[in-house]
Amino acid sequence: PIRNHDVAELKRLDLAHHLPAQADHKVIAELGGSRIVTRADGCYITDGDGHRILDGMAGLWCVNVGYGRKELADAAYEQMLELPYYNTFFKTATPPTVKLAAKIAEKMGGHLTHVFFNSSGSEANDTVFRLVRHYWKLKGQPNRTVFISRWNAYHGSTVAGVSLGGMKHMHVQGDLPIPGVEHVMQPYPFGEGFGEDPAAFRDRAVKEIEDKILEVGPENVAAFIGEPVQGAGGVIIPPDGYWPAVEAVCRKYGILLVCDEVICGFGRLGQWFGHQHYGIKPDLIAMAKGLSSGYLPISAVGVADHIVAELREKGGDFIHGFTYSGHPTCAAVALKNIEIIEREDLITRTREDTGPYLAKALARLNDHPLVGETRSLGLIGAVEIVREKGTNHRFLDKEGEAGPIVRDICIRNGLMVRAIRDSIVCCPPLIVSHAEIDELVGIIEKSLTEAEPILRALKPE
Ligand SMILES: Cc1ncc(COP(=O)(O)O)c(CNc2cccc(C(=O)O)c2)c1O
C-alpha cells in the first residue's frame, strides 16, 4: 500500500526531534532536515520528493537480496503471531534461533561450529572482545589481552567497536581507544604503497603485524582482527597473499585470528564469507548486515570448535549477552533471507557473473582524467579520484574534499553512493543486473565529468 507522506511535515519533525546517525547536525539543520526515504524496490529507493535513486550502497552495505521481498515481511509477520520474542538467558531458546545457528554453521563450514547472537555488528565485535579475553583466562594465559587491528579499519560504534576500529577521528571523539588495542598499517596499495612492488608492499604490511606482536610480547597478544576487505575504510582490497601470510603469523605466535565479516559476509565477495575467498581459517567471525539484508537488526559471532570445547570443559558462566540475543523474529527473517540467497544462487552469480561484470564496467572509468584507480572484488568497488592522472595525488593536501563533491553530484544524477575521502565506493544489492551496473558506472562517469571544473577550481585554504 503506497501511503502518501507530508514530507514537509516529516522534515519539520526530523529537525525538531530526531538526531540522525553519523551526521553533522549543523549541516542537517542548514538542509532543513534529512532526505526522507519512503519506499524501495529491487535496487532502487524512492524519497519523499519522488526521486527514484539507484541504491549503489545497498542501504548501508547490507541489503544483499534487494528491497521489496514480501516473503521476508511474511516471515516476520508469521513469527510475530507465533512467538514475537523470547530470550536465551534462562537456559531457553526458540525454534528460529537454533535453526538459524545451524544454518549459519552449515555455511561457515568446518571448524566454525557455533554462533553467538547479537543485534548489531558493533555488538558482535564487543562479543568478540569479551569472549576472546574470557577464553584466554580459561586457557590459563590471562596476560593475553591485547588486540591488534589495522588503522582505518571499521569495527563499529560501541566503545570496543571504535577502539578495535582504526578511525582516528572516531578515537578522538570518545577519548579512545580503550587500553589493550594496538593498530598497524592497513594493506592499502593505492594509498600507502603507490608504485611499490605488490609483493614487497604485502610483506611490509605483514611484517608490521609481526613487529607489533614482538613489541607487545606474543604472550600478551590475544587476537588479530580484520575485515577481509575493509569496507568503510574505503574498499581496501589487500594485495595477493596478504591474508595467508597474516594467518601464518597468528599461528606462529598462538594468536587467535578474527575476521570481521559484517560487510564481506553473505555473498559480498562471491563466497558465503570473505575468509573463504582468501582461503584462511579464522577462529571467530563477526557477521551482521547481509545476514538479514537489513530487514531486521541481527548479528552473530561464529565461534570455532576449540573455543567452544574450552568453554564446555572449564564451565562457569560466560557472563555476556543482550536482551535481543537470538531474537526469534529477527532470526526468522535471517533464515528466510539466507534461503533466498541459496534459491537464487546469489553467491555463484556474484562470483562468476555480476562481480566480474562490475570490475569490467568500473575499468571503463580508468581512462577518465580524474580517475587514479578503479578496484573491486565481488560486488564491492571503489573509484579513486586524483588531481593528476598516473599519480595518487589528491586535489588538496587535506584529503576528503573531492569525494563528497562527486558524491553529491552522483546523488543528484540518481545514484546513491558513499564518498570515502577522495574515493567513490559502491556496494550494490547482490541482485543487481548488468543494466543497473552500467547505469551505476555511467552516473559515476557523468558526475566525475561534471565535477572536474569544480575540483580544478579548488584552492588550498
Ligand atoms: C566491518 C564492520 N564491522 C562492524 C560494523 C558495525 O555494525 P553496526 O553498524 O551494525 O553496529 C560495520 C558497520 N558498517 C558501517 C556502519 C555505519 C556507517 C558505515 C559507513 O560506511 O559510513 C559503515 C562494519 O562495516
The ligand as a Gaussian input file, in Angstrom:
#p B3LYP/6-31G(d) Opt

LIG

0 1
 C       33.136000      -4.276000       9.068000
 C       32.109000      -3.722000      10.021000
 N       32.091000      -4.154000      11.304000
 C       31.181000      -3.664000      12.196000
 C       30.250000      -2.728000      11.816000
 C       29.274000      -2.204000      12.837000
 O       27.975000      -2.681000      12.566000
 P       26.731000      -1.865000      13.176000
 O       26.702000      -0.516000      12.477000
 O       25.538000      -2.733000      12.839000
 O       26.969000      -1.709000      14.656000
 C       30.202000      -2.274000      10.474000
 C       29.139000      -1.303000      10.064000
 N       29.450000      -0.523000       8.906000
 C       29.090000       0.795000       8.857000
 C       28.244000       1.343000       9.815000
 C       27.958000       2.706000       9.732000
 C       28.477000       3.517000       8.717000
 C       29.299000       2.931000       7.758000
 C       29.873000       3.802000       6.682000
 O       30.225000       3.279000       5.607000
 O       29.941000       5.006000       6.934000
 C       29.601000       1.585000       7.817000
 C       31.169000      -2.766000       9.571000
 O       31.218000      -2.325000       8.284000

